[in-house]
Amino acid sequence: MSDALPFTGERFVPGAPGEIWYEHWHRYHFAAPLVKDRDVLDVACGEGYGSALLAGSARKVTGVDLATAAVEHARARYAGLANLDFRAADCIALPFPDASFDAIVSFETIEHIAAQEAFLDEVRRVLRPEGLFIVSCPNKAEYTDKRNVVNEFHVRELYRDELLNLLAPRFAHLEWYGQRPGFFSVVWPEQGNAHAEIFEVSEGAANEPAQGHARPLYFIAVASAAAATLAAIAPRLSVLADRDEWVYRNYEDVTRGYLALERERAARPAAAADPGPAAAEASRLRDAPRTAVAKAAHSDAGEARLAHELAAQEAEVKRRASVRWWLALPFRRLVNALTGKPPWA
């Protein structure tokens, strides 16, 4: 098995912490039953984990990626799957004959390229007439505009109407899905499958549910040139549950560390303001200058360490800004702690 690819932020790799773990794994799990017994192309497959997942239900999966290092890694890591292979290729010049695949999957690809029309033309060319195309991309209105963040790896993000204008001329039939990670309460019947519902409430109006989930962070479009292909797919609600609560616990660790650093930093000025320790330190400086200088240097290093660790924690919290309520919680608790209020105020 090959060494793990490093996480640079440009592409997801298994083990990367945070809500990105939910987002990427969930899309492939959502697509897996849709590509059952099909010949599948996974465009911009990256590390290969998603292609490998799809290979569990598809007849054959081919993953392509522009990064040669990623393709070589995927070939080595998933070499044991006989119905899976990987090739280095540009998504606007796919090295396959016309009508080669029953299904094409491409998640979080289109926003990374400028030649979006050329990419979709290639998808349409290598997809069979009755084939299925499953594509996802960020919803610019929610992903960038509302959060006021910029992803340096995104070349051209899309609003819903822009994505529609790209897809509709090439695929006459579309079904839309929304995806948004978060902390949810899920109620399910133990006796088996049941009808599903989704509604949302706010902290200020928890007794006023609104049907649906109106703020997708990502769009997932299921498209085809053939009406019968989509007619055979029943719309479904898909919930990915974190069996080990790995992401949730990672958030807890980050916020606990942030609060601990804040408490330690807040305690330092208070200690310095006490004249007793200050006078004692002055006496020690007179009696043992070298020892005092060493202690002062140690103190400066500790302050620098705190500043560095706090900056790292703040950067991590900022990176995870899409889960708004949870990220606001530690700051509310911090303010309450500093003002003497109880944590739940």
Buried (B, 14 or more C-beta within 10 A) or exposed (E): EBEEBEBEEEBBBBEBBBBBBBBBBBBBBBBBEBBEEBBBBBBBBBBBBBBBBBBEBBBBBBBBBBBEEBBEBBBEBBEEBEBBBBBBBBBBEBEBEEEBBBBBBBBBBBBBBEBBEBBBEBBBBBBBEBBBBBBBBBBBBBBBEBEEEEBEEBEBBBEBEBBBEBBEEBBEBBEBBBBBBBEEEEEEEEEEEEEEEEEBEEEEEEEEEEEEBEEBBBBBBBBBBBEEBBEEEEEEEBEBEEEEEEBEEBBEEBBEBBBEBBEEBEEEEEEEEEEEEEEEEEEEBEEEEEEBEEBEEEEEEEEEEBEEBBEBBEEBBEBBEBBEEBBEBBBBBBEBBEEEEEEEE
